[in-house]
Amino acid sequence: MPEKEAITARVEELIQPLLIAQGLELVEVQYSRPRRGRAILRLFLDREGGITLEELTRMSRVVGELLDVHDPIPGSYTLEVSSPGLTRELKKPGDYGRYAGRLARVTTRAPLNGRQVHVGTLRGLEEDRVKLEVEGETISIPLDEIARARLEIDLKNSGKEG
């Protein structure tokens, strides 16, 4: 396993029990080591209903202390802890059900119905197929055909989203 993947896997293994105990979800771990300068470890955290700045600040301190004790990263690094944001990527199959009813942009690996980019309302996940309502028609996209998916900000209905 390459160093980058080994480090992200070890960090995830160390912090996951702590986050679960706090009722938090680890959305993503990113690690990069530029040729010059300090390495960067980015953690994206969330919780049902959203995460507060105070929670992120507290978790940054607690996770930083935990990582200092176990020292999974060689050399110095900068720790960044944040939320995935309003236009978060949909990475796990469960994300498609969790955010059903929200506007999403799904890019497929190959054209589907003549397009690779599909913007519509998520209608969930059924049998490894994402249901997306686009212009009044529900399309079914196989999970393994999705190159990238993310939530969009629905300006027309911004006060109505949950």
Secondary structure as GFF3:
##gff-version 3
##sequence-region A 1 162
A	DSSP	alpha_helix	3	21	.	.	.	ID=ss1
A	DSSP	beta_strand	25	32	.	.	.	ID=ss2
A	DSSP	beta_strand	39	46	.	.	.	ID=ss3
A	DSSP	alpha_helix	53	70	.	.	.	ID=ss4
A	DSSP	beta_strand	77	82	.	.	.	ID=ss5
A	DSSP	alpha_helix	93	98	.	.	.	ID=ss6
A	DSSP	beta_strand	103	112	.	.	.	ID=ss7
A	DSSP	beta_strand	115	126	.	.	.	ID=ss8
A	DSSP	beta_strand	129	134	.	.	.	ID=ss9
A	DSSP	beta_strand	137	142	.	.	.	ID=ss10
A	DSSP	three_ten_helix	143	145	.	.	.	ID=ss11
A	DSSP	beta_strand	146	151	.	.	.	ID=ss12
###
